[in-house]
Amino acid sequence: MEQINIDDFGKLDIKIGKISNAEKVENSDKLLKLEVDLGGEKRQVVAGIAEQYSPEEIVGKQFPLLTNLKPVELKGVESQGMILAADENGKPILLHPDREVKVGSKIR
């Protein structure tokens, strides 16, 4: 993988978000539609985590969210960001702060 410099990393806007609502995306086994609280704003994000996480178990949890990714449409649902997760044998594992953090806090 190509190395980047600190200026490239600075182009990423990563903040702590909290899932306020989650539901399965219709006609998909892998996708969840998430409503994410970022403090002063809410975002809708589609994440391919439904095979590992149920909507009920992730509501109220915090995680890092890439917020300046161009919106895309997945299965007819707009996604306005991307959850950051580890990849373990092709399966996403959500990342969490080790204690409660103010939503909207910037990752640096």
N, C-alpha and C positions, 0 to 999 in steps of 0.2 A: 504494500500500500504506500502511496506517495506521502511523504512528510509535508506538513504544513508549518507555517510560522505563526507567531502569536497574533499577527494582524488578521490572518485567516480565521483563527479561532474567535477573535473579537467580532467577526461578522455574524456569529451565531447568537441568537437571543434565546437563552434557556432560562426558564423560570419555574418555580415550584407552583404546581397547581393542585387543587383538591377536587376529586370527583364528587359532584353533587347529585348526579343522576346517571344511570347506565341502563341500557337495554340492548337486546340482540337486534342486529340488522336483519330485516326480512330477506328471506332466500339466501342466507349465508350461515355456514356453520362456524366460520372463523372470526367474523366481525362483530364488534360491539360499538354502539353509538354512545359516546360519553358527553356529558355536560360538565365542563371544567371551570371551576372558579379560580380566577387569577387575581383576586382582590378587587380591583376597580372594573373588571370586565369578565364576561363569561364567554367561553369558546365551545364550539361543537367539534369533537374530534372522533374520528373513526379509527379503531385500533384492532389489529388482528390477534386478539388475545382470548377470544371466546372459548377456545378449546382448553385453556388452562385456568381461566377465571370466570366465575359466574358474576352477573351484574350485582347481586346482593353482597358478595364478599369484597368488592372494591369500592363501593360507595362510601365516602368519608375518608378515603385514603389519599395521601399526598404522594406526588411523584414529579420528576423533572419533565418539562414539556418544551419542545422546540417550538417557539411561537412565531418565528419569522419565515417559516416555510410557506411557499405559495400554496393556496388552497387547491385541493383536488376533490373530485367526486368519485366515491367508491360505492358501487351498487345503488346509485341514485341518491346518495347522502353526501353532503359536503363535509370535508374534513379541513379544519382550520389550524392544524398543528400536528405534531407527532410526539407520542409518548416515547421516552427513552427507556429501553429495556435491554437486559443482557440476553444473549442468544446461547442457550444450552442445548446442544444436539438438535438445532432447528426449532426449538420452542422458546417463546419469549418468557423472561422472568422479570417482573416489574422491579424497578429500583425505588427505594424509599429513603427519606432522611432518617437518621437514627433517633430523632426527636421531632416534636411538632415545630414547624417553621411557619412564619407568616406567609400566607399565600401571596404570590406575586414576587417573592424574593428572587433576585437574579442569581443564577449559577455563574461562578467565575473561577 
